[in-house]
Amino acid sequence: MTQVRKFWPLLTGTYSYEKTVSTRNRGHGVTIEAPILAYLVETANGRILYDVGCDYRKLDDPALRERHYSTLNCSPPVMRAEDRLPARLAALGLAATDVDVVFLGHLHFDHAGGLHDFCHAELHVHERELAAAREPADHGYFADDLAPAKSWRCACCEYDLVPGVRAIETPGHTAGHMSMLIELPRGAPILLCGDAADLTENLEDEIAPGLCYRDDETDALASIRRLKRLAQEAGAELWPNHDLSFFRARDRFPRWRE
């Protein structure tokens, strides 16, 4: 039986980029706006946060902003004060210290940058992902985002964090990318794709993300197809991670899904 009680998708900011960042070799010259999301899962055994968004301190400081974002293929993120995770949690009557586990689907700056607010939590990541971030394997990793982490719980396979919350291996966008299957107490399960599928289009047309590990889309396409198969088997709803229209249709904050 699932231990999940409540589930919130949390908007932490937005940014804009050419669509080819999300859909490999498709969308040249088209600019899209994308949400930067985290997901809070309240269970009978504690609270789990999937991803932590960007480091807003790098956006507030002009020197840090220039150093980190001037060479990226996206605009600097826009993070309103009310979108920062401590503010989102406060709106729910929670503090950052009320989060027990931070599960990072991967370690790019828009998913791991907020770690400095959650140093107390148990940090989960795939071991191949941590190794890739430490190389770094591509320009999406910011070394100082990982500095606040005191220790990691590194996985090398799929596992249940608690009954009803399962880590799913979906490599391809990055070396150790992980998605998450969440069994709600009511209604269909939710399968968070993470950046294995940025947009609904990635899933429907089986298009790899623009950035693939070692510039090879083979694993990314296999992961998209596996997510679709798992969703069908579990009767789950697939949630792409950077699709603004999809998110807006499901945003109920501060209300939750159950």
GIZIRA-V350027 format. One record per residue. N is the residue number from 1. PHI is phi as a letter, one per 20 degrees, with the letter a starting at -180 (999 if undefined). Layout:
<<N;PHI> <N;PHI>>
//
This chain:
<<1;999> <2;f> <3;e> <4;f> <5;d> <6;b> <7;b> <8;c> <9;e> <10;c> <11;f> <12;d> <13;r> <14;b> <15;b> <16;c> <17;a> <18;f> <19;g> <20;g> <21;f> <22;e> <23;c> <24;g> <25;m> <26;c> <27;o> <28;f> <29;n> <30;d> <31;e> <32;c> <33;d> <34;c> <35;f> <36;d> <37;d> <38;c> <39;c> <40;d> <41;d> <42;e> <43;c> <44;f> <45;d> <46;p> <47;d> <48;d> <49;d> <50;e> <51;m> <52;c> <53;m> <54;e> <55;e> <56;f> <57;f> <58;f> <59;e> <60;f> <61;e> <62;g> <63;f> <64;f> <65;g> <66;f> <67;f> <68;e> <69;d> <70;f> <71;d> <72;e> <73;e> <74;b> <75;f> <76;g> <77;g> <78;d> <79;c> <80;f> <81;g> <82;f> <83;e> <84;f> <85;g> <86;g> <87;f> <88;f> <89;f> <90;f> <91;f> <92;e> <93;m> <94;c> <95;d> <96;g> <97;f> <98;e> <99;e> <100;e> <101;c> <102;d> <103;d> <104;d> <105;f> <106;a> <107;d> <108;f> <109;g> <110;e> <111;c> <112;d> <113;f> <114;e> <115;g> <116;g> <117;e> <118;c> <119;f> <120;f> <121;f> <122;f> <123;d> <124;d> <125;b> <126;f> <127;f> <128;f> <129;f> <130;f> <131;f> <132;f> <133;f> <134;f> <135;f> <136;e> <137;f> <138;b> <139;f> <140;f> <141;e> <142;d> <143;g> <144;f> <145;f> <146;e> <147;g> <148;f> <149;f> <150;e> <151;b> <152;c> <153;d> <154;e> <155;d> <156;c> <157;a> <158;e> <159;a> <160;e> <161;f> <162;b> <163;g> <164;o> <165;c> <166;c> <167;e> <168;d> <169;f> <170;c> <171;f> <172;p> <173;f> <174;c> <175;f> <176;c> <177;f> <178;c> <179;d> <180;b> <181;d> <182;d> <183;e> <184;f> <185;f> <186;c> <187;m> <188;f> <189;f> <190;d> <191;d> <192;f> <193;f> <194;m> <195;e> <196;f> <197;b> <198;f> <199;c> <200;g> <201;f> <202;g> <203;f> <204;f> <205;d> <206;l> <207;d> <208;f> <209;f> <210;f> <211;e> <212;c> <213;g> <214;l> <215;l> <216;c> <217;e> <218;g> <219;f> <220;f> <221;f> <222;f> <223;f> <224;f> <225;f> <226;f> <227;g> <228;f> <229;f> <230;f> <231;f> <232;f> <233;f> <234;e> <235;m> <236;e> <237;e> <238;e> <239;d> <240;f> <241;d> <242;c> <243;d> <244;f> <245;f> <246;f> <247;f> <248;g> <249;f> <250;c> <251;f> <252;c> <253;g> <254;e> <255;f> <256;c> <257;d> <258;b>>
//
